[in-house]
Amino acid sequence: MTRLTDVHAHFLLPEYVAAAERAGHLCPDGMPGWPTWTVRKQLDLMDRNGIATALLSISSPGVHFGDDFRARVLARRVNESAAELGRDHDGRFGFFASLPLPDVGGALVELQYAYDVLHADGVVLMSNAGGSYPGEPSWEPLWRALNEWAAVVLLHPTSPPQWRQVALDRPRPMIEFLFDSARAVTDLALTGILTRYPDIRFVVAHGAVLPLLGGRLDHFRRTFAPDSRPSVTAQLENLWYDVAGTPDAALGDRVLYGSDYCFTPADAVGRQLTALDARSGDWRKRVQENAELALESPRRALTAPPG
């Protein structure tokens, strides 16, 4: 059985949860509460399910809770902790570094440190940061830097700024996460970021349904606002999408494996993998080949233990 690279795995430090709770995130994104995470539980899940390497990241709501300085400190703390886990468990963990957006200056400093010192596998960005979406003009220096690094960017959903009006007291991961990812990906395409910075490799978390956007957006542009920009459908075909949280995922050409553990419970992770194994005997081989292609860096290749 091909062992997998999990591109969408979350870890939690007690000090991170404490900082989030101080900022009012007692029930993150409307969920019942914070899950528990330990490295032992993570490794047990991986060993039970044939996962060779997990790329750890901080999930929504990210690391910025309103204060730029504290966000910089918290981003550095979680990134150094993730790098330490990788050193302590050789080959089992990589990580996507957190950046303190919308503080662009702080994000640039942390990006440099994450790559040069901590040897991050990429970065994780929320679908919006403090209500700002990827096409925000002040983020242009960050996109340039990410393109220079040929960075892998895990685009992870978070609650939209107007969630109180639209979520209707339902947990935001149920529906609003998908909608906010759609807003972010649409913004990336229609503001030209995907074409101006072609060396950035985007992985859209929970993204299995998003390629359907392309036809709708292209139809609208052809009908009401024709321009010379590339087809949105073609742009979306260059992104990668993970299957996290999708029980009956469509395993297309650009799909990667993601567990969403620890926010998705271990038993649900196991059920999804069992269903995928039963449906397609070679799916692990295909998504693992995709992971190796998507994550291989011109600066540092992803490593994983044999077997």
C-alpha positions as CSV (number, residue, x, y, z in Angstrom):
1,M,0.0,0.0,0.0
2,T,1.4,3.4,-1.0
3,R,2.0,5.6,2.0
4,L,0.6,9.1,1.8
5,T,1.7,12.6,2.3
6,D,-1.0,14.5,4.2
7,V,-0.9,18.1,3.0
8,H,-3.6,19.3,5.3
9,A,-2.9,18.3,9.0
10,H,-3.3,20.7,11.9
11,F,-1.5,21.0,15.2
12,L,-2.3,22.9,18.3
13,L,-0.1,24.3,21.0
14,P,-1.6,25.2,24.4
15,E,-0.2,28.7,24.1
16,Y,-1.8,29.1,20.7
17,V,-5.2,28.0,22.0
18,A,-4.8,30.3,25.0
19,A,-4.0,33.3,22.7
20,A,-7.1,32.5,20.5
21,E,-9.3,32.2,23.5
22,R,-8.1,35.5,25.0
23,A,-9.1,37.1,21.7
24,G,-12.6,35.6,22.0
25,H,-12.3,32.4,20.0
26,L,-13.7,30.1,22.6
27,C,-15.6,28.1,20.0
28,P,-13.5,28.5,16.9
29,D,-15.6,29.3,13.8
30,G,-18.7,28.2,15.6
31,M,-17.5,24.7,16.4
32,P,-18.3,23.2,19.9
33,G,-14.7,23.8,21.1
34,W,-11.1,23.3,20.5
35,P,-9.9,19.7,19.7
36,T,-7.0,18.2,21.6
37,W,-3.8,17.5,19.8
38,T,-0.7,15.6,20.8
39,V,2.2,14.4,18.7
40,R,1.5,10.8,19.9
41,K,-2.1,11.0,18.7
42,Q,-1.0,12.4,15.4
43,L,1.6,9.6,14.8
44,D,-0.9,6.9,15.9
45,L,-3.4,8.2,13.3
46,M,-0.7,8.3,10.6
47,D,0.5,4.8,11.4
48,R,-3.1,3.3,11.4
49,N,-3.9,4.9,8.1
50,G,-0.7,4.6,6.0
51,I,0.3,8.2,6.2
52,A,4.1,8.6,5.9
53,T,4.4,12.4,6.3
54,A,2.1,15.1,7.6
55,L,2.6,18.7,6.7
56,L,1.5,20.5,9.8
57,S,-0.2,23.9,9.8
58,I,-2.2,26.2,12.0
59,S,-5.9,26.3,11.0
60,S,-8.5,29.0,11.1
61,P,-8.6,31.6,12.7
62,G,-4.8,31.9,12.1
63,V,-2.4,33.8,14.3
64,H,-3.5,37.5,14.0
65,F,-6.0,38.5,16.6
66,G,-5.8,42.3,16.1
67,D,-2.3,43.2,17.3
68,D,0.5,43.1,14.8
69,F,3.3,42.7,17.4
70,R,1.6,39.8,19.2
71,A,0.8,38.2,15.8
72,R,4.5,38.3,14.9
73,V,5.4,36.7,18.2
74,L,2.8,34.0,17.9
75,A,3.6,33.2,14.3
76,R,7.3,32.7,15.2
77,R,6.4,30.5,18.1
78,V,4.2,28.1,16.2
79,N,6.6,28.0,13.2
80,E,9.6,27.2,15.4
81,S,7.5,24.5,17.2
82,A,6.5,22.9,13.9
83,A,10.1,22.9,12.7
84,E,11.2,21.3,16.0
85,L,8.6,18.5,15.6
86,G,10.1,17.8,12.2
87,R,13.6,17.5,13.7
88,D,12.5,15.3,16.5
89,H,10.6,12.9,14.2
90,D,12.7,12.7,11.1
91,G,10.7,12.4,7.9
92,R,7.3,12.2,9.6
93,F,6.5,15.9,9.7
94,G,7.0,18.9,7.5
95,F,5.1,22.2,8.0
96,F,3.5,25.2,6.3
97,A,4.5,28.3,8.1
98,S,2.0,30.8,9.5
99,L,2.3,34.4,8.5
100,P,0.9,37.3,10.6
101,L,-1.3,38.8,7.8
102,P,-2.8,41.4,7.3
103,D,0.6,42.7,8.6
104,V,2.4,42.5,5.3
105,G,5.7,43.7,6.7
106,G,5.6,41.1,9.5
107,A,4.6,38.5,6.9
108,L,7.6,39.2,4.8
109,V,10.0,39.0,7.8
110,E,8.5,35.7,8.9
111,L,8.5,34.2,5.3
112,Q,12.2,34.8,5.1
113,Y,12.9,33.3,8.5
114,A,10.6,30.3,7.8
115,Y,12.4,29.4,4.6
116,D,16.0,30.4,5.4
117,V,16.2,29.2,9.0
118,L,13.4,26.8,9.6
119,H,13.3,25.2,6.1
120,A,9.5,25.3,5.8
121,D,7.8,23.3,3.1
122,G,5.5,26.3,2.3
123,V,3.1,28.7,4.0
124,V,-0.5,28.6,5.0
125,L,-2.7,31.6,4.3
126,M,-6.3,32.1,5.3
127,S,-8.9,32.8,2.7
128,N,-9.2,36.3,4.2
129,A,-7.2,38.1,6.8
130,G,-9.1,40.6,8.9
131,G,-11.5,41.0,6.0
132,S,-8.9,41.5,3.4
133,Y,-8.9,39.1,0.4
134,P,-5.9,38.0,-1.7
135,G,-6.3,40.7,-4.3
136,E,-5.7,43.4,-1.7
137,P,-3.2,45.8,-3.3
138,S,-1.0,46.1,-0.2
139,W,-0.3,42.4,-0.4
140,E,1.6,42.7,-3.7
141,P,5.1,42.5,-2.1
142,L,4.1,39.3,-0.4
143,W,3.0,37.7,-3.7
144,R,6.3,38.8,-5.3
145,A,8.3,37.2,-2.5
146,L,6.3,34.0,-2.6
147,N,6.8,33.8,-6.3
148,E,10.6,34.2,-5.9
149,W,10.6,31.3,-3.5
150,A,8.4,29.2,-5.8
151,A,6.4,28.7,-2.6
152,V,3.7,26.2,-1.9
153,V,0.8,28.1,-0.5
154,L,-1.9,26.1,1.4
155,L,-5.0,28.4,1.0
156,H,-7.2,27.5,4.0
157,P,-10.7,28.8,4.6
158,T,-11.7,30.9,7.5
159,S,-14.9,32.7,8.5
160,P,-16.0,35.6,6.3
161,P,-16.0,39.0,7.9
162,Q,-19.8,39.1,7.7
163,W,-20.3,35.6,9.3
164,R,-22.8,36.8,11.9
165,Q,-25.2,37.8,9.1
166,V,-24.8,34.8,6.8
167,A,-23.9,31.7,9.0
168,L,-27.3,31.7,10.7
169,D,-25.7,30.2,13.9
170,R,-24.4,27.2,12.0
171,P,-20.8,26.2,12.3
172,R,-18.9,28.1,9.6
173,P,-16.9,25.1,8.4
174,M,-20.2,23.5,7.2
175,I,-20.9,26.0,4.4
176,E,-19.2,29.4,4.9
177,F,-15.6,27.9,4.6
178,L,-16.5,26.7,1.0
179,F,-18.0,30.1,0.1
180,D,-15.0,32.0,1.5
181,S,-12.5,29.8,-0.4
182,A,-14.6,30.5,-3.5
183,R,-14.3,34.3,-2.8
184,A,-10.5,34.0,-2.3
185,V,-9.9,31.8,-5.4
186,T,-12.1,34.1,-7.5
187,D,-10.1,37.1,-6.3
188,L,-6.8,35.3,-7.1
189,A,-8.0,34.7,-10.6
190,L,-9.8,38.0,-11.4
191,T,-7.0,40.2,-10.0
192,G,-4.4,38.4,-12.1
193,I,-2.4,37.1,-9.2
194,L,-2.4,33.5,-10.6
195,T,-1.0,34.7,-14.0
196,R,1.4,37.4,-12.7
197,Y,3.0,34.9,-10.2
198,P,3.0,31.6,-12.0
199,D,5.7,30.0,-9.8
200,I,3.5,30.0,-6.7
201,R,1.9,26.6,-6.2
202,F,-1.5,26.9,-4.6
203,V,-3.1,24.0,-2.7
204,V,-6.8,24.8,-2.1
205,A,-7.9,23.2,1.2
206,H,-11.3,21.5,1.1
207,G,-11.2,22.5,-2.6
208,A,-12.7,19.6,-4.5
209,V,-15.8,21.5,-5.6
210,L,-14.1,24.8,-6.6
211,P,-13.0,23.9,-10.1
212,L,-16.8,24.3,-11.0
213,L,-16.3,28.0,-10.5
214,G,-14.4,28.4,-13.7
215,G,-17.2,27.9,-16.2
216,R,-19.5,30.2,-14.3
217,L,-17.0,33.0,-14.1
218,D,-15.9,32.7,-17.7
219,H,-19.5,32.7,-18.9
220,F,-20.2,35.9,-16.9
221,R,-17.1,37.6,-18.3
222,R,-17.9,36.7,-21.9
223,T,-21.4,37.9,-21.6
224,F,-21.1,41.0,-19.5
225,A,-17.5,42.1,-19.1
226,P,-15.3,40.8,-21.9
227,D,-11.5,41.3,-21.5
228,S,-8.3,39.9,-22.6
229,R,-7.3,38.0,-19.4
230,P,-6.8,34.3,-19.5
231,S,-9.7,32.0,-19.0
232,V,-10.6,31.4,-15.3
233,T,-11.1,27.8,-16.1
234,A,-7.6,27.5,-17.4
235,Q,-6.2,29.2,-14.3
236,L,-8.1,27.0,-11.9
237,E,-6.8,23.9,-13.7
238,N,-3.3,24.9,-12.6
239,L,-4.2,24.8,-8.8
240,W,-4.0,21.8,-6.6
241,Y,-7.0,20.7,-4.4
242,D,-7.1,18.5,-1.4
243,V,-9.9,16.1,-0.4
244,A,-10.2,17.0,3.3
245,G,-13.7,16.9,4.6
246,T,-15.1,15.5,1.4
247,P,-16.6,12.0,2.0
248,D,-17.1,11.2,-1.7
249,A,-14.2,13.2,-3.2
250,A,-13.8,13.3,-6.9
251,L,-10.2,12.2,-7.5
252,G,-9.2,14.3,-10.5
253,D,-5.8,15.0,-11.9
254,R,-4.9,17.8,-9.5
255,V,-6.1,16.2,-6.2
256,L,-3.9,15.8,-3.1
257,Y,-4.6,13.9,0.1
258,G,-5.5,15.9,3.2
259,S,-6.9,14.6,6.5
260,D,-7.8,17.9,8.3
261,Y,-6.9,16.2,11.5
262,C,-7.2,17.3,14.4
263,F,-10.2,19.4,13.5
264,T,-11.6,16.3,11.7
265,P,-11.8,13.5,14.3
266,A,-9.6,10.4,13.9
267,D,-12.5,8.1,13.3
268,A,-13.9,10.3,10.5
269,V,-10.4,10.4,8.9
270,G,-10.3,6.6,9.0
271,R,-13.8,6.3,7.4
272,Q,-12.9,8.5,4.5
273,L,-9.7,6.6,3.8
274,T,-11.6,3.3,3.9
275,A,-14.2,4.6,1.5
276,L,-11.5,5.9,-0.9
277,D,-9.6,2.6,-0.7
278,A,-12.8,0.6,-1.5
279,R,-13.7,2.8,-4.4
280,S,-10.4,3.1,-6.2
281,G,-7.5,0.7,-5.6
282,D,-4.8,2.9,-7.1
283,W,-6.0,6.3,-5.7
284,R,-3.2,6.4,-3.1
285,K,-0.5,6.0,-5.8
286,R,-2.1,8.8,-7.9
287,V,-2.4,11.3,-5.1
288,Q,1.0,10.5,-3.8
289,E,2.5,11.2,-7.2
290,N,0.6,14.4,-7.2
291,A,2.0,15.4,-3.8
292,E,5.6,14.7,-4.9
293,L,5.0,16.9,-8.0
294,A,3.3,19.7,-6.2
295,L,5.6,19.9,-3.2
296,E,9.0,19.3,-4.7
297,S,10.9,22.5,-4.2
298,P,13.7,23.8,-6.4
299,R,15.4,24.7,-3.1
300,R,14.6,21.7,-0.9
301,A,12.8,18.5,-1.9
302,L,10.2,17.0,0.4
303,T,11.5,13.9,2.2
304,A,9.5,11.0,3.6
305,P,10.5,7.7,5.3
306,P,10.7,4.6,3.1
307,G,7.8,2.2,2.8
